[in-house]
Amino acid sequence: MTVWYKPDSSWKTAKVHYQANGKWTGSAQRMTLYRNGWYRYTIPDTAGGQVRMAFTDGGSVWDNNGGQGKDYRVSGSVVSVSGGKVSYSAPSFDESPMTVWYKPDSSWKTAKVNYQANGKWSGGAQQMEASCGGWYRYTIPDTAGGQVRMAFTDGGSVWDNNGGQGKDYRVSGDSVAVAGGQMITDVTPNCTIRQ
């Protein structure tokens, strides 16, 4: 079961304490901040049964559906709780893709981008598509409108990380073009693009 929870904006974190398959978790489990104030946690196995749950800020503040022992009682594969209301679907988020354009040194045979968006790294350098005029293109599916960190590689040992490890290129917007250590946001290279 995927559990979504949106606490009061004063909370700095969210945890869920739950009972599934007749057993309570030993302690409240840390939820992952996803976006727009929503946290997410996946209960590994509910055996299709009802789950009792309550939420905490990790301190003394609890949301237990209005009182001790009441708890939220839910079932299904997805549940969202916000403002004391329960729904059985995930919250909707508008996606914010970003098109990344990169023009490497002419000695590169390919280009890959390693990026961090929504607080998560891409899990390895992603293959970019050769486009036009020596440019490569990659679309990050969703940036949540936030800043993206990125570095580029030839797929081997050569990296362009904006002049040093940890510096990386940091950018936000709908698109970015990077060439020769320079980056410009919200542009498309001036060449004939193959689709």
Contacts in CASP RR format, 6 or more apart in sequence:
PFRMAT RR
TARGET T0000
AUTHOR 0000-0000-0000
METHOD contacts of the structure
MODEL  1
MTVWYKPDSSWKTAKVHYQANGKWTGSAQRMTLYRNGWYRYTIPDTAGGQ
VRMAFTDGGSVWDNNGGQGKDYRVSGSVVSVSGGKVSYSAPSFDESPMTV
WYKPDSSWKTAKVNYQANGKWSGGAQQMEASCGGWYRYTIPDTAGGQVRM
AFTDGGSVWDNNGGQGKDYRVSGDSVAVAGGQMITDVTPNCTIRQ
1 20 0 8 1.000
1 42 0 8 1.000
1 43 0 8 1.000
1 46 0 8 1.000
1 51 0 8 1.000
1 74 0 8 1.000
1 76 0 8 1.000
1 77 0 8 1.000
1 78 0 8 1.000
1 79 0 8 1.000
2 40 0 8 1.000
2 41 0 8 1.000
2 42 0 8 1.000
2 43 0 8 1.000
2 77 0 8 1.000
2 78 0 8 1.000
2 79 0 8 1.000
2 90 0 8 1.000
3 16 0 8 1.000
3 18 0 8 1.000
3 31 0 8 1.000
3 40 0 8 1.000
3 41 0 8 1.000
3 42 0 8 1.000
3 43 0 8 1.000
3 53 0 8 1.000
3 79 0 8 1.000
3 81 0 8 1.000
4 34 0 8 1.000
4 38 0 8 1.000
4 39 0 8 1.000
4 40 0 8 1.000
4 78 0 8 1.000
4 79 0 8 1.000
4 80 0 8 1.000
4 81 0 8 1.000
4 82 0 8 1.000
4 90 0 8 1.000
4 91 0 8 1.000
5 14 0 8 1.000
5 16 0 8 1.000
5 31 0 8 1.000
5 38 0 8 1.000
5 39 0 8 1.000
5 40 0 8 1.000
5 41 0 8 1.000
5 55 0 8 1.000
5 80 0 8 1.000
5 81 0 8 1.000
5 82 0 8 1.000
6 36 0 8 1.000
6 37 0 8 1.000
6 38 0 8 1.000
6 39 0 8 1.000
6 80 0 8 1.000
6 81 0 8 1.000
6 82 0 8 1.000
6 83 0 8 1.000
6 91 0 8 1.000
7 14 0 8 1.000
7 37 0 8 1.000
7 39 0 8 1.000
7 55 0 8 1.000
7 57 0 8 1.000
7 63 0 8 1.000
9 37 0 8 1.000
11 57 0 8 1.000
11 61 0 8 1.000
12 57 0 8 1.000
13 30 0 8 1.000
13 31 0 8 1.000
13 33 0 8 1.000
13 39 0 8 1.000
13 57 0 8 1.000
13 58 0 8 1.000
14 31 0 8 1.000
14 33 0 8 1.000
14 39 0 8 1.000
14 55 0 8 1.000
14 56 0 8 1.000
14 57 0 8 1.000
15 28 0 8 1.000
15 29 0 8 1.000
15 30 0 8 1.000
15 31 0 8 1.000
15 55 0 8 1.000
15 56 0 8 1.000
15 57 0 8 1.000
15 58 0 8 1.000
16 28 0 8 1.000
16 29 0 8 1.000
16 31 0 8 1.000
16 41 0 8 1.000
16 53 0 8 1.000
16 54 0 8 1.000
16 55 0 8 1.000
17 24 0 8 1.000
17 25 0 8 1.000
17 27 0 8 1.000
17 28 0 8 1.000
17 29 0 8 1.000
17 53 0 8 1.000
17 54 0 8 1.000
17 55 0 8 1.000
17 56 0 8 1.000
18 24 0 8 1.000
18 25 0 8 1.000
18 29 0 8 1.000
18 43 0 8 1.000
18 51 0 8 1.000
18 52 0 8 1.000
18 53 0 8 1.000
18 54 0 8 1.000
19 25 0 8 1.000
19 51 0 8 1.000
19 52 0 8 1.000
19 53 0 8 1.000
20 43 0 8 1.000
20 45 0 8 1.000
20 46 0 8 1.000
20 47 0 8 1.000
20 49 0 8 1.000
20 51 0 8 1.000
21 45 0 8 1.000
21 46 0 8 1.000
21 47 0 8 1.000
21 49 0 8 1.000
28 55 0 8 1.000
28 56 0 8 1.000
28 58 0 8 1.000
29 41 0 8 1.000
30 41 0 8 1.000
31 39 0 8 1.000
31 40 0 8 1.000
31 41 0 8 1.000
32 39 0 8 1.000
32 40 0 8 1.000
32 41 0 8 1.000
33 39 0 8 1.000
34 40 0 8 1.000
34 118 0 8 1.000
35 93 0 8 1.000
35 118 0 8 1.000
35 144 0 8 1.000
36 91 0 8 1.000
36 93 0 8 1.000
36 144 0 8 1.000
38 80 0 8 1.000
38 82 0 8 1.000
38 91 0 8 1.000
43 51 0 8 1.000
46 75 0 8 1.000
46 76 0 8 1.000
48 75 0 8 1.000
48 76 0 8 1.000
49 75 0 8 1.000
49 76 0 8 1.000
50 73 0 8 1.000
50 74 0 8 1.000
50 75 0 8 1.000
51 73 0 8 1.000
51 74 0 8 1.000
51 75 0 8 1.000
51 79 0 8 1.000
52 71 0 8 1.000
52 72 0 8 1.000
52 73 0 8 1.000
53 71 0 8 1.000
53 72 0 8 1.000
53 74 0 8 1.000
54 62 0 8 1.000
54 63 0 8 1.000
54 64 0 8 1.000
54 65 0 8 1.000
54 71 0 8 1.000
54 72 0 8 1.000
55 62 0 8 1.000
55 63 0 8 1.000
55 64 0 8 1.000
55 81 0 8 1.000
56 62 0 8 1.000
56 63 0 8 1.000
63 81 0 8 1.000
63 84 0 8 1.000
64 70 0 8 1.000
64 71 0 8 1.000
64 72 0 8 1.000
65 71 0 8 1.000
65 72 0 8 1.000
65 84 0 8 1.000
72 79 0 8 1.000
72 81 0 8 1.000
72 86 0 8 1.000
74 86 0 8 1.000
74 88 0 8 1.000
76 88 0 8 1.000
78 88 0 8 1.000
78 89 0 8 1.000
78 90 0 8 1.000
79 86 0 8 1.000
79 87 0 8 1.000
79 88 0 8 1.000
80 86 0 8 1.000
80 87 0 8 1.000
80 88 0 8 1.000
80 89 0 8 1.000
80 90 0 8 1.000
80 91 0 8 1.000
82 91 0 8 1.000
93 142 0 8 1.000
93 144 0 8 1.000
95 141 0 8 1.000
95 142 0 8 1.000
96 142 0 8 1.000
96 143 0 8 1.000
96 144 0 8 1.000
96 145 0 8 1.000
96 146 0 8 1.000
96 173 0 8 1.000
96 174 0 8 1.000
97 139 0 8 1.000
97 140 0 8 1.000
97 141 0 8 1.000
97 142 0 8 1.000
97 143 0 8 1.000
97 174 0 8 1.000
98 117 0 8 1.000
98 139 0 8 1.000
98 140 0 8 1.000
98 143 0 8 1.000
98 148 0 8 1.000
98 173 0 8 1.000
98 174 0 8 1.000
98 175 0 8 1.000
98 176 0 8 1.000
99 137 0 8 1.000
99 138 0 8 1.000
99 139 0 8 1.000
99 140 0 8 1.000
99 174 0 8 1.000
99 175 0 8 1.000
99 176 0 8 1.000
99 188 0 8 1.000
100 113 0 8 1.000
100 115 0 8 1.000
100 128 0 8 1.000
100 137 0 8 1.000
100 138 0 8 1.000
100 139 0 8 1.000
100 140 0 8 1.000
100 150 0 8 1.000
100 175 0 8 1.000
100 176 0 8 1.000
100 178 0 8 1.000
101 131 0 8 1.000
101 135 0 8 1.000
101 136 0 8 1.000
101 137 0 8 1.000
101 175 0 8 1.000
101 176 0 8 1.000
101 177 0 8 1.000
101 178 0 8 1.000
101 187 0 8 1.000
101 188 0 8 1.000
101 189 0 8 1.000
102 111 0 8 1.000
102 113 0 8 1.000
102 128 0 8 1.000
102 135 0 8 1.000
102 136 0 8 1.000
102 137 0 8 1.000
102 138 0 8 1.000
102 152 0 8 1.000
102 177 0 8 1.000
102 178 0 8 1.000
102 179 0 8 1.000
103 133 0 8 1.000
103 134 0 8 1.000
103 135 0 8 1.000
103 136 0 8 1.000
103 177 0 8 1.000
103 178 0 8 1.000
103 179 0 8 1.000
103 180 0 8 1.000
103 189 0 8 1.000
104 111 0 8 1.000
104 134 0 8 1.000
104 136 0 8 1.000
104 152 0 8 1.000
104 154 0 8 1.000
104 160 0 8 1.000
106 134 0 8 1.000
108 154 0 8 1.000
108 158 0 8 1.000
109 154 0 8 1.000
110 127 0 8 1.000
110 128 0 8 1.000
110 130 0 8 1.000
110 136 0 8 1.000
110 154 0 8 1.000
110 155 0 8 1.000
111 128 0 8 1.000
111 136 0 8 1.000
111 152 0 8 1.000
111 153 0 8 1.000
111 154 0 8 1.000
112 125 0 8 1.000
112 126 0 8 1.000
112 127 0 8 1.000
112 128 0 8 1.000
112 152 0 8 1.000
112 153 0 8 1.000
112 154 0 8 1.000
112 155 0 8 1.000
113 122 0 8 1.000
113 125 0 8 1.000
113 126 0 8 1.000
113 128 0 8 1.000
113 138 0 8 1.000
113 150 0 8 1.000
113 151 0 8 1.000
113 152 0 8 1.000
113 153 0 8 1.000
114 121 0 8 1.000
114 122 0 8 1.000
114 123 0 8 1.000
114 124 0 8 1.000
114 125 0 8 1.000
114 126 0 8 1.000
114 150 0 8 1.000
114 151 0 8 1.000
114 152 0 8 1.000
114 153 0 8 1.000
115 121 0 8 1.000
115 122 0 8 1.000
115 126 0 8 1.000
115 140 0 8 1.000
115 148 0 8 1.000
115 149 0 8 1.000
115 150 0 8 1.000
115 151 0 8 1.000
116 122 0 8 1.000
116 148 0 8 1.000
116 149 0 8 1.000
116 150 0 8 1.000
117 140 0 8 1.000
117 142 0 8 1.000
117 143 0 8 1.000
117 144 0 8 1.000
117 146 0 8 1.000
117 148 0 8 1.000
118 142 0 8 1.000
118 143 0 8 1.000
118 144 0 8 1.000
118 146 0 8 1.000
125 152 0 8 1.000
125 153 0 8 1.000
125 155 0 8 1.000
126 138 0 8 1.000
127 138 0 8 1.000
128 136 0 8 1.000
128 137 0 8 1.000
128 138 0 8 1.000
129 136 0 8 1.000
129 137 0 8 1.000
129 138 0 8 1.000
130 136 0 8 1.000
131 137 0 8 1.000
131 189 0 8 1.000
131 191 0 8 1.000
131 193 0 8 1.000
131 194 0 8 1.000
132 189 0 8 1.000
132 191 0 8 1.000
132 192 0 8 1.000
132 193 0 8 1.000
132 194 0 8 1.000
133 189 0 8 1.000
133 191 0 8 1.000
134 191 0 8 1.000
135 177 0 8 1.000
135 179 0 8 1.000
135 189 0 8 1.000
135 191 0 8 1.000
140 148 0 8 1.000
143 172 0 8 1.000
143 173 0 8 1.000
145 172 0 8 1.000
145 173 0 8 1.000
146 172 0 8 1.000
146 173 0 8 1.000
147 170 0 8 1.000
147 171 0 8 1.000
147 172 0 8 1.000
148 170 0 8 1.000
148 171 0 8 1.000
148 172 0 8 1.000
149 168 0 8 1.000
149 169 0 8 1.000
149 170 0 8 1.000
150 168 0 8 1.000
150 169 0 8 1.000
150 170 0 8 1.000
150 171 0 8 1.000
150 178 0 8 1.000
151 159 0 8 1.000
151 160 0 8 1.000
151 161 0 8 1.000
151 162 0 8 1.000
151 168 0 8 1.000
151 169 0 8 1.000
152 159 0 8 1.000
152 160 0 8 1.000
152 161 0 8 1.000
152 178 0 8 1.000
153 159 0 8 1.000
153 160 0 8 1.000
160 178 0 8 1.000
160 181 0 8 1.000
161 167 0 8 1.000
161 168 0 8 1.000
161 169 0 8 1.000
162 168 0 8 1.000
162 169 0 8 1.000
162 181 0 8 1.000
163 181 0 8 1.000
169 176 0 8 1.000
169 178 0 8 1.000
169 183 0 8 1.000
171 183 0 8 1.000
171 185 0 8 1.000
172 185 0 8 1.000
173 185 0 8 1.000
173 186 0 8 1.000
174 186 0 8 1.000
175 185 0 8 1.000
175 186 0 8 1.000
175 187 0 8 1.000
175 188 0 8 1.000
176 183 0 8 1.000
176 184 0 8 1.000
176 185 0 8 1.000
176 186 0 8 1.000
176 187 0 8 1.000
177 183 0 8 1.000
177 184 0 8 1.000
177 187 0 8 1.000
177 188 0 8 1.000
177 189 0 8 1.000
END
